[in-house]
Amino acid sequence: MEPIDLGAAPDRVARLAEGIADERLGDPTPCPEYAVRELLAHLAGLSVAFRDAARKQFGPTTGTPPGSSLPVLADDWRTALPKALAELAAAWREPDAWEGNTQAGGIDLPAAVMGRIALDELLIHGWDLARATDQKYEVSEKELRVSEALLTPSDDSSGEGFFGPVVAVADDAPLLDRVIGLSGRRPDWHPA
């Protein structure tokens, strides 16, 4: 698999985070177990985990499954999250990041697959964040095609996607909506 550039996705998430007022931190998100604050904390944690996965620096950041506990948003998140996102993008720009195997979330995979999962996590959770905070969200077709390929269940699966049951979306729906459906989310989700 060819290396891909994660640069646009981390930058997009950082811009979304910058647009969130403190009073929105308790708002619901398309991830039912997360309010905006937990989603931001999850993004900070996965940024560090996938950065370390690219660098092949294994330890608690790469070996801990993501659902072990509800993530807690650090007080310095407004500076820490953009920094972690920038470091994530830089780490995956190194050619050796894409070679061999690596680990994130306690799972060992080929690095080329892990880099695609990192992009997908940023793409999907970026959508979650944008939708929860009423912000505009635009993603390139190239990024969406990477996520679509990663999330599309195999023909022999039971309809379970990468992150749970796939939500049916019309074949002629926009590609972003189809990818969001593959992630197990409803593309028409809005805060109540």
Order of alpha helices (4+ residues) and beta strands (2+ residues): alpha-alpha-alpha-alpha-beta-beta-alpha-alpha-beta-beta-alpha
